Amino acid sequence: MANMSMEKQKMPELRPEIRSRNFEEVALGYSREQAVEEAHRCLQCKNSPCVSGCPVQINIPAFIRKIQEEDFEGAYQIINASSALPAVCGRVCPQENQCEGKCVRGIKGEPVAIGRLERFVADWHMAHAAGKPERPAPNGKKVAVVGSGPAGLTCAGELARKGYQVTIFEALHVAGGVLVYGIPEFRLPKAIVAREIEGLKDLGVQVETNMVIGRILSVDELFEQGYDGVFIGSGAGLPRFMGIPGENLKGVLSANEFLTRVNLMKAYQPDSETPVQRGRRVAVVGGGNVAMDAARCARRLGADEVYIVYRRSMDEIPARAEEIHHAIEEGIIFKTLTNPVEILGDEHQNVTGLRCVEMELGAPDESGRRRPVMKQGSEHMLETDVVIMAIGTSPNPLIRSTTPGLETNSRGCIITEEDTGLTSRAGVYAGGDAVTGAATVILAMGAGKQAAKAMDEKLSK
């Protein structure tokens, strides 16, 4: 019988006063009973509008029907046919703007909790599945994948299932890309990412770490080594700064560096030897998910006060509503309609404060959002000893500077064909943040899947 409740099953969570001082996962996941109850809210629409909102085109009604029948492994196999990283997506994808945003139940109430159900199914499979998947028969073709983030992992998985010999080349010492260096443990446990990668290895995917393509090997040298195609999923790890006075002071750093030290280098662990910038009062400049992650990590590392400094209002803030809600619960202070103009320091070059101005919203800019305009006479000080810049990233120039004929745009992003991911170099494809600039995990996965399809169509002829 259909569950016609207007609200989703609530997700169990750690209490804010507990979780704000540790790095344990905040959302605890549905129980078996909650998952089945929530699945019965799905109306099994014939035209499946939710699927049109999924960048990797998961058959959402079909996997939810399996949950209704309590066939959780069957549900997993349906998801796994379209998504290489279901346990990851169930945790970090912005479903509210994608599949759930298209759900009919959302018209007069809350949409079906598709992401939470995906997470439940993936976690159930990890806990109960026995044995390894059968490796496909080799087709005699080799493909190199540059980068082990969500785009690279998805492309590798899709091609491995078709019998390609796939090798991932990862610049860092651990595979996972932004999933391991950027997203905190309390949102995405690293053991989950490791298990997903092990699943790809079981399909035959090889992973080589500490391999900086563009320095140790060039793209041209990959072809010389016998690879039939190359996919570039190297991400966008080059941080941006505002260019305001004081950015060279001690205590100013990018969110990328801060999160890498905390997450990948495990600076959050009590016995860690990784140095990380800690502060009593921390200001995080920016309003995206990365800013929320940095602010919440700073709070967990012992900061008394943590500020989000964002030049637009709460209505324009781009971070997920869930992340904003969690940050507020954890005591993060939002300074919206506020823009830094100078970072102040003492005689020892340590940060002492952030000089800011108040903003007001004017006419819309090219993004459609109202442009923030400075209020005259609104200058004020925010006392802080650490400033973390989380205002965006761009692709590292190493690959484009070492790959002749690889065209990029003015932002340093690789130019590709819209439907195939093919670059200006024959046999070279690209996708994810290296093409779009910093975006979501699921969009990167969609690009990796699209490029894999195009590569297979080309190489299988």
C-alpha positions as CSV (number, residue, x, y, z in Angstrom):
1,M,0.0,0.0,0.0
2,A,1.3,3.5,-0.9
3,N,2.5,5.7,1.8
4,M,0.9,9.1,1.2
5,S,2.7,11.0,3.9
6,M,3.7,14.5,2.8
7,E,7.0,14.2,4.6
8,K,10.1,12.1,4.1
9,Q,11.2,9.6,6.7
10,K,13.6,11.7,8.9
11,M,17.2,10.7,8.7
12,P,18.8,9.8,12.1
13,E,21.7,12.2,12.9
14,L,24.3,12.7,15.6
15,R,23.3,15.5,17.9
16,P,25.0,18.9,17.1
17,E,26.6,19.3,20.5
18,I,28.3,15.9,20.0
19,R,29.2,16.0,16.3
20,S,30.6,19.5,16.3
21,R,33.6,18.2,18.3
22,N,34.3,15.0,16.4
23,F,34.6,13.8,12.8
24,E,32.1,10.9,12.9
25,E,29.6,10.8,10.1
26,V,26.7,13.1,10.9
27,A,23.9,11.4,9.0
28,L,23.4,7.8,10.3
29,G,21.3,6.3,7.5
30,Y,17.9,4.7,7.3
31,S,17.0,1.5,9.0
32,R,15.5,-1.3,7.0
33,E,12.0,-0.3,8.2
34,Q,12.5,3.3,7.3
35,A,13.8,2.5,3.9
36,V,10.9,0.3,3.0
37,E,8.4,2.9,4.4
38,E,10.0,5.7,2.4
39,A,10.1,3.6,-0.8
40,H,6.3,3.2,-0.5
41,R,6.0,6.9,-0.9
42,C,7.1,6.5,-4.6
43,L,4.1,6.6,-7.0
44,Q,6.0,4.7,-9.7
45,C,5.2,7.3,-12.3
46,K,5.0,6.0,-15.9
47,N,7.0,8.9,-17.3
48,S,9.6,8.8,-14.5
49,P,10.4,12.5,-14.3
50,C,13.0,11.8,-11.6
51,V,15.2,9.9,-14.1
52,S,15.5,13.0,-16.3
53,G,17.1,14.8,-13.3
54,C,19.8,12.2,-12.8
55,P,23.0,12.9,-14.7
56,V,23.9,9.2,-14.8
57,Q,20.3,8.1,-15.7
58,I,19.7,5.6,-12.9
59,N,16.3,3.8,-13.3
60,I,15.0,5.3,-10.0
61,P,11.5,3.8,-10.0
62,A,12.9,0.3,-10.7
63,F,15.3,0.4,-7.8
64,I,12.7,1.9,-5.4
65,R,10.3,-0.9,-6.4
66,K,12.9,-3.4,-5.4
67,I,13.1,-1.8,-2.0
68,Q,9.4,-2.0,-1.7
69,E,9.7,-5.7,-2.3
70,E,12.6,-5.8,0.2
71,D,14.9,-7.1,-2.5
72,F,17.8,-4.8,-1.6
73,E,20.5,-6.6,-3.6
74,G,18.2,-6.3,-6.7
75,A,17.9,-2.6,-6.0
76,Y,21.7,-2.3,-5.8
77,Q,22.2,-4.1,-9.1
78,I,19.8,-1.7,-10.8
79,I,21.7,1.3,-9.4
80,N,25.1,-0.2,-10.1
81,A,24.2,-0.7,-13.7
82,S,24.2,3.1,-14.1
83,S,26.4,4.5,-11.3
84,A,29.9,3.5,-10.4
85,L,29.8,5.1,-6.9
86,P,26.3,4.6,-5.4
87,A,27.4,4.9,-1.7
88,V,29.2,8.2,-2.5
89,C,26.3,9.6,-4.5
90,G,23.8,8.7,-1.8
91,R,25.7,10.9,0.6
92,V,27.0,13.9,-1.3
93,C,24.9,14.5,-4.5
94,P,22.5,17.5,-4.5
95,Q,19.4,15.4,-5.1
96,E,17.2,18.3,-4.2
97,N,18.3,20.0,-7.4
98,Q,18.3,16.9,-9.5
99,C,16.2,13.7,-9.2
100,E,14.3,14.8,-6.2
101,G,13.7,18.2,-7.8
102,K,11.7,16.4,-10.5
103,C,9.7,14.1,-8.1
104,V,5.9,14.5,-8.4
105,R,5.6,14.0,-4.7
106,G,7.4,17.3,-4.2
107,I,4.6,19.3,-5.8
108,K,2.4,19.2,-2.7
109,G,4.9,18.0,-0.1
110,E,8.4,16.6,0.2
111,P,9.8,14.5,-2.6
112,V,10.7,10.9,-2.2
113,A,14.1,10.7,-0.4
114,I,15.8,9.2,-3.4
115,G,19.3,9.9,-2.2
116,R,18.8,8.4,1.2
117,L,17.3,5.3,-0.4
118,E,20.3,5.0,-2.7
119,R,22.6,5.3,0.3
120,F,20.7,2.6,2.2
121,V,20.9,0.2,-0.7
122,A,24.6,0.8,-1.3
123,D,25.4,0.4,2.4
124,W,23.3,-2.8,2.6
125,H,25.2,-4.2,-0.4
126,M,28.6,-3.4,1.2
127,A,27.5,-5.1,4.5
128,H,25.9,-8.2,2.9
129,A,27.4,-8.9,-0.5
130,A,29.5,-12.0,-0.8
131,G,32.2,-12.6,-3.4
132,K,33.5,-10.4,-6.2
133,P,32.0,-9.5,-9.5
134,E,33.0,-11.5,-12.5
135,R,35.5,-9.8,-14.7
136,P,34.4,-9.1,-18.3
137,A,36.3,-10.8,-21.1
138,P,39.1,-8.6,-22.3
139,N,38.5,-6.8,-25.7
140,G,42.2,-6.2,-26.4
141,K,42.0,-2.4,-26.0
142,K,43.9,-0.2,-23.4
143,V,42.7,3.1,-22.0
144,A,44.5,5.5,-19.6
145,V,42.4,7.6,-17.2
146,V,44.1,10.7,-15.7
147,G,42.8,11.4,-12.3
148,S,40.8,9.2,-9.8
149,G,38.1,11.6,-8.9
150,P,34.4,11.0,-9.7
151,A,34.8,11.6,-13.4
152,G,37.8,9.3,-13.7
153,L,36.4,6.6,-11.6
154,T,33.2,6.5,-13.5
155,C,34.9,6.5,-16.9
156,A,37.2,3.7,-15.7
157,G,34.3,1.6,-14.4
158,E,32.2,2.0,-17.5
159,L,35.0,0.9,-19.8
160,A,36.2,-1.9,-17.5
161,R,32.7,-3.4,-17.7
162,K,33.1,-3.5,-21.5
163,G,36.4,-5.4,-21.3
164,Y,38.9,-2.6,-21.7
165,Q,42.2,-2.8,-19.8
166,V,42.0,0.5,-17.8
167,T,44.8,2.1,-15.8
168,I,44.1,5.1,-13.6
169,F,47.0,7.5,-13.1
170,E,46.5,9.5,-9.8
171,A,48.9,12.3,-8.9
172,L,48.4,11.9,-5.1
173,H,49.4,9.0,-2.9
174,V,45.8,7.9,-2.4
175,A,43.1,7.3,-5.1
176,G,39.7,9.2,-4.9
177,G,40.5,12.7,-5.9
178,V,38.2,15.3,-4.3
179,L,36.3,12.5,-2.6
180,V,39.2,11.9,-0.3
181,Y,41.0,15.3,-0.1
182,G,38.0,17.6,-0.3
183,I,35.0,16.1,1.4
184,P,35.3,15.7,5.2
185,E,35.0,12.4,7.0
186,F,31.8,13.5,8.7
187,R,30.0,13.8,5.3
188,L,31.8,11.0,3.4
189,P,33.8,8.4,5.4
190,K,37.0,7.6,3.5
191,A,36.3,3.8,4.1
192,I,33.3,4.2,1.9
193,V,35.4,5.7,-1.0
194,A,38.0,3.0,-0.5
195,R,35.3,0.3,-0.8
196,E,33.9,1.8,-4.0
197,I,37.4,1.9,-5.5
198,E,38.1,-1.7,-4.5
199,G,34.9,-2.6,-6.4
200,L,36.4,-1.1,-9.6
201,K,39.7,-3.0,-9.0
202,D,37.7,-6.2,-8.8
203,L,36.6,-5.4,-12.3
204,G,40.2,-5.2,-13.4
205,V,40.9,-1.5,-13.1
206,Q,44.5,-0.8,-12.2
207,V,45.4,2.3,-10.1
208,E,48.8,3.9,-10.2
209,T,49.3,6.6,-7.5
210,N,52.0,9.2,-7.3
211,M,51.8,9.6,-11.1
212,V,51.7,13.2,-12.1
213,I,50.7,13.2,-15.8
214,G,52.4,16.1,-17.5
215,R,55.5,15.7,-15.4
216,I,56.3,12.0,-15.0
217,L,54.6,11.0,-18.2
218,S,53.0,13.2,-20.9
219,V,49.7,12.4,-22.7
220,D,51.7,11.8,-25.8
221,E,53.9,9.3,-23.9
222,L,50.8,7.4,-22.8
223,F,49.9,6.8,-26.4
224,E,53.5,5.8,-27.1
225,Q,53.1,3.1,-24.4
226,G,50.2,1.5,-26.3
227,Y,47.1,3.2,-24.8
228,D,44.4,3.4,-27.4
229,G,42.6,6.3,-25.7
230,V,43.1,8.8,-22.9
231,F,40.5,10.3,-20.6
232,I,41.4,13.4,-18.6
233,G,39.6,13.8,-15.3
234,S,42.2,15.8,-13.4
235,G,39.7,18.1,-11.7
236,A,40.1,21.7,-10.7
237,G,42.5,21.8,-7.8
238,L,44.1,25.2,-8.3
239,P,42.6,27.6,-5.6
240,R,41.6,31.2,-6.3
241,F,42.2,34.1,-4.1
242,M,40.6,37.6,-3.9
243,G,43.7,39.7,-4.6
244,I,43.1,41.9,-1.5
245,P,45.8,43.2,0.7
246,G,47.0,40.9,3.4
247,E,46.6,37.6,1.6
248,N,50.2,36.7,2.2
249,L,49.9,36.9,6.0
250,K,50.4,33.9,8.2
251,G,47.1,32.3,8.9
252,V,45.6,32.9,5.4
253,L,45.1,29.7,3.3
254,S,43.0,28.2,0.7
255,A,40.1,25.8,1.5
256,N,41.8,23.3,-0.8
257,E,45.0,23.2,1.3
258,F,43.1,23.3,4.6
259,L,40.7,20.4,3.6
260,T,43.6,18.4,2.1
261,R,45.5,18.5,5.4
262,V,42.4,17.7,7.4
263,N,41.0,15.0,5.2
264,L,43.6,13.3,3.1
265,M,46.5,13.8,5.5
266,K,44.3,13.1,8.5
267,A,45.2,16.1,10.6
268,Y,41.9,15.7,12.5
269,Q,43.2,12.5,14.2
270,P,44.6,13.1,17.8
271,D,47.9,11.4,17.0
272,S,48.4,12.9,13.6
273,E,51.7,14.6,12.8
274,T,50.2,16.6,9.9
275,P,50.4,20.4,10.7
276,V,47.2,22.3,10.2
277,Q,46.3,25.9,10.8
278,R,44.0,26.2,13.8
279,G,42.5,29.3,15.1
280,R,40.3,30.7,17.9
281,R,38.3,32.8,15.5
282,V,38.2,31.5,11.9
283,A,36.6,33.3,9.0
284,V,35.8,31.3,5.9
285,V,35.2,33.4,2.8
286,G,32.6,31.9,0.4
287,G,29.2,30.3,0.4
288,G,29.5,27.0,-1.4
289,N,29.7,23.5,-0.1
290,V,33.5,23.8,0.2
291,A,33.1,26.8,2.4
292,M,30.6,24.8,4.6
293,D,33.1,21.9,4.8
294,A,36.0,24.2,5.8
295,A,33.9,26.0,8.4
296,R,32.6,22.8,10.0
297,C,36.1,21.3,10.0
298,A,37.5,24.4,11.7
299,R,34.8,24.1,14.3
300,R,35.7,20.5,15.0
301,L,39.4,21.4,15.3
302,G,38.6,23.6,18.3
303,A,37.7,27.1,17.0
304,D,35.6,29.1,19.5
305,E,33.9,31.1,16.7
306,V,33.7,30.3,13.0
307,Y,32.3,32.7,10.5
308,I,31.0,32.2,6.9
309,V,31.6,35.5,5.2
310,Y,29.5,35.7,2.0
311,R,28.8,38.8,-0.2
312,R,25.3,37.8,-1.1
313,S,22.2,37.0,1.0
314,M,21.1,33.6,2.4
315,D,18.7,33.3,-0.5
316,E,21.6,33.3,-3.0
317,I,24.0,31.1,-1.1
318,P,24.9,28.2,-3.3
319,A,25.7,25.5,-0.7
320,R,23.2,22.6,-0.2
321,A,20.4,23.5,2.1
322,E,21.3,20.4,4.2
323,E,24.8,21.6,4.7
324,I,23.7,25.1,5.7
325,H,21.3,23.6,8.1
326,H,23.9,21.4,9.7
327,A,26.4,24.3,9.9
328,I,23.9,26.5,11.7
329,E,23.1,23.7,14.1
330,E,26.8,23.3,14.8
331,G,27.2,27.0,15.7
332,I,28.7,28.4,12.5
333,I,27.9,32.2,12.3
334,F,26.8,33.5,8.9
335,K,27.9,37.0,8.0
336,T,26.0,37.4,4.7
337,L,25.9,40.6,2.6
338,T,29.5,41.0,3.8
339,N,32.6,41.3,1.6
340,P,36.3,41.3,2.8
341,V,38.4,44.2,1.5
342,E,41.6,43.7,3.5
343,I,43.2,41.2,5.9
344,L,45.0,42.8,8.8
345,G,48.1,41.6,10.6
346,D,50.5,42.3,13.5
347,E,54.2,43.1,13.5
348,H,54.9,39.3,13.3
349,Q,52.8,39.0,10.1
350,N,50.0,37.0,11.9
351,V,46.4,37.6,11.0
352,T,44.5,39.8,13.5
353,G,41.3,40.7,11.6
354,L,39.3,41.0,8.5
355,R,38.3,44.4,7.3
356,C,34.8,44.1,5.6
357,V,32.1,46.2,4.0
358,E,28.4,45.6,3.9
359,M,26.8,44.8,0.6
360,E,23.3,45.2,-0.8
361,L,21.8,43.4,-3.8
362,G,21.5,45.4,-7.1
363,A,20.5,44.3,-10.6
364,P,21.0,40.7,-11.7
365,D,24.3,39.7,-13.2
366,E,25.1,37.2,-16.0
367,S,24.3,34.3,-13.6
368,G,20.8,35.6,-13.0
369,R,21.6,36.4,-9.4
370,R,21.3,40.0,-8.1
371,R,24.8,41.6,-8.1
372,P,26.1,42.6,-4.7
373,V,27.0,46.3,-4.5
374,M,29.0,47.9,-1.7
375,K,27.2,50.1,0.9
376,Q,29.0,53.4,1.3
377,G,30.3,54.0,4.8
378,S,29.7,50.4,5.9
379,E,33.3,49.4,6.6
380,H,33.8,47.3,9.8
381,M,36.2,44.9,11.4
382,L,35.8,41.2,12.1
383,E,38.3,39.9,14.6
384,T,39.9,36.7,13.4
385,D,43.2,34.9,13.5
386,V,42.7,32.5,10.5
387,V,41.2,33.3,7.1
388,I,40.3,30.5,4.8
389,M,39.5,31.4,1.1
390,A,36.8,29.2,-0.4
391,I,35.8,31.2,-3.4
392,G,36.4,28.6,-6.1
393,T,39.1,26.7,-8.0
394,S,40.3,26.3,-11.6
395,P,42.1,23.4,-13.4
396,N,45.8,23.0,-12.8
397,P,47.7,24.2,-16.0
398,L,50.2,21.3,-16.0
399,I,48.3,19.0,-18.4
400,R,47.3,21.7,-20.9
401,S,50.8,23.1,-20.9
402,T,52.4,19.8,-21.7
403,T,49.8,18.5,-24.3
404,P,50.3,20.2,-27.6
405,G,47.1,21.0,-29.4
406,L,44.8,20.6,-26.4
407,E,42.5,23.6,-26.5
408,T,41.3,25.3,-23.3
409,N,39.2,28.4,-22.7
410,S,40.0,31.6,-20.9
411,R,39.4,29.9,-17.5
412,G,41.9,27.2,-18.3
413,C,39.2,24.5,-18.7
414,I,39.6,21.9,-21.4
415,I,37.2,22.4,-24.4
416,T,35.3,19.3,-25.4
417,E,32.4,18.3,-27.6
418,E,29.2,18.6,-25.6
419,D,27.9,15.1,-26.2
420,T,31.1,13.1,-26.3
421,G,33.8,14.7,-24.1
422,L,36.2,14.6,-27.1
423,T,38.9,17.2,-27.0
424,S,40.8,18.9,-29.8
425,R,43.3,16.1,-29.6
426,A,42.4,12.9,-31.4
427,G,41.9,10.0,-28.9
428,V,41.8,12.4,-25.9
429,Y,38.6,12.9,-24.0
430,A,37.9,14.9,-20.9
431,G,35.2,15.5,-18.3
432,G,34.4,16.7,-14.8
433,D,35.9,19.8,-13.2
434,A,38.8,19.9,-15.7
435,V,36.1,20.8,-18.3
436,T,33.5,22.7,-16.3
437,G,35.4,24.2,-13.4
438,A,34.4,23.2,-9.9
439,A,31.0,21.5,-10.0
440,T,29.2,18.6,-8.3
441,V,30.3,15.0,-7.9
442,I,27.3,13.6,-9.9
443,L,27.9,16.0,-12.8
444,A,31.5,14.8,-13.0
445,M,30.3,11.2,-13.0
446,G,27.8,12.0,-15.8
447,A,30.6,13.4,-17.9
448,G,32.8,10.4,-17.2
449,K,30.0,8.1,-18.2
450,Q,29.3,10.1,-21.4
451,A,32.9,10.1,-22.4
452,A,33.2,6.3,-21.8
453,K,30.3,5.7,-24.1
454,A,31.9,7.9,-26.8
455,M,35.3,6.2,-26.4
456,D,33.8,2.8,-26.7
457,E,31.8,3.7,-29.8
458,K,35.1,5.0,-31.4
459,L,37.4,2.2,-30.3
460,S,35.1,-0.8,-30.8
461,K,34.7,0.0,-34.6
